[in-house]
Amino acid sequence: MRHGNNVAKLSLKTAQRKALLKGLSVSLVTRDKIKTTLARAKAVRPVIEKMITRAKSNTLAGRRILLASLGNEKAVKKLIDKVAPKYVERKGGYTRIIKLANRKGDDAPMAIIELV
């Protein structure tokens, strides 16, 4: 891992981690709020924040970059048309993580990550 890049490894290989973050990002954009483990919520937060910042510019290049990183046209459309306009005045901090009780099966700390 490069220095300065503080994305949690989540005990996954690179391709698996990228796929997980991509899936979580698509779910968060389409549903506005997801329940996941605290570690995953903390890992997806910087990814989604950067996507929203990119979507705010609403350029063709930005749209293509978002499509490449999300891989879901409906999610990109919602991100640019509905989500980003809400945050035009805001300079960051588009998500909120709310800690929940630990999961029953494996005692993993759970959290809800939502768009503010």
C-alpha positions in Angstrom: 0.0 0.0 0.0 1.2 3.5 -0.8 2.1 5.9 2.0 -0.6 8.5 2.6 -3.3 6.2 1.2 -5.2 5.2 4.4 -7.8 2.9 2.9 -8.3 -0.1 5.1 -7.3 -3.4 3.6 -10.3 -5.2 5.1 -8.4 -8.5 4.9 -9.1 -8.7 1.2 -7.0 -8.9 -2.0 -6.9 -5.7 -4.0 -9.4 -6.8 -6.7 -11.9 -8.0 -4.0 -11.5 -4.8 -2.0 -12.1 -2.6 -5.1 -15.2 -4.7 -6.0 -16.5 -4.4 -2.4 -16.0 -0.7 -2.3 -17.6 -0.3 -5.8 -20.7 -2.4 -4.7 -21.0 -0.4 -1.4 -20.7 2.9 -3.3 -23.5 1.9 -5.8 -25.7 0.8 -2.9 -25.1 4.0 -1.0 -25.9 6.2 -4.0 -29.1 4.2 -5.0 -30.4 3.8 -1.4 -29.0 6.9 0.3 -28.3 4.8 3.4 -26.8 1.3 4.0 -26.1 -0.9 7.1 -22.7 -2.5 7.1 -19.7 -3.2 9.3 -18.0 -0.1 10.8 -14.7 -0.9 9.0 -16.4 -1.1 5.6 -18.3 2.1 6.3 -15.1 3.9 7.2 -13.4 2.5 4.0 -16.2 3.5 1.7 -16.6 7.0 3.1 -13.6 8.7 1.3 -14.5 6.9 -1.9 -18.1 8.2 -2.0 -17.0 11.7 -0.8 -14.7 12.0 -3.8 -17.4 10.7 -6.2 -19.9 13.4 -4.9 -17.2 16.1 -5.3 -16.6 14.9 -8.9 -20.3 14.8 -9.6 -20.8 18.4 -8.5 -18.8 19.7 -11.5 -21.2 17.9 -13.9 -18.8 17.6 -16.8 -18.6 14.9 -19.5 -15.2 13.9 -18.3 -16.4 13.7 -14.7 -19.4 11.6 -15.8 -17.1 9.2 -17.6 -14.8 8.8 -14.7 -17.8 8.1 -12.4 -19.1 5.6 -14.8 -15.7 3.8 -14.9 -15.5 3.7 -11.1 -19.2 2.8 -10.4 -19.9 0.7 -13.5 -23.7 1.5 -13.1 -25.3 4.1 -15.3 -28.4 4.5 -13.1 -26.2 5.2 -10.1 -24.1 7.8 -12.0 -27.3 9.5 -13.3 -28.8 9.7 -9.8 -25.4 10.9 -8.4 -25.2 13.7 -10.9 -28.9 14.7 -11.2 -30.2 14.2 -7.6 -27.4 13.8 -5.1 -24.7 16.3 -6.2 -27.1 19.3 -6.5 -28.0 19.0 -2.8 -24.3 19.6 -1.9 -23.5 22.6 -4.2 -22.9 24.9 -1.2 -21.2 22.3 0.9 -17.4 21.8 0.8 -17.3 18.3 2.0 -18.6 15.9 4.7 -21.4 14.5 2.6 -21.8 11.3 4.6 -22.6 10.4 8.2 -21.6 7.2 10.0 -23.8 6.1 12.9 -22.5 3.3 15.1 -24.8 0.5 16.0 -24.7 -2.5 18.3 -22.4 -5.4 17.5 -23.6 -8.1 15.1 -25.0 -11.1 16.9 -23.1 -13.9 15.0 -19.5 -12.7 15.0 -19.7 -9.6 17.3 -18.6 -7.3 14.5 -19.2 -3.6 15.1 -22.0 -2.5 12.8 -22.8 1.0 11.5 -25.1 2.9 9.2 -23.5 5.1 6.6 -25.9 7.7 5.0 -25.8 10.7 2.8 -26.3 13.8 4.9 
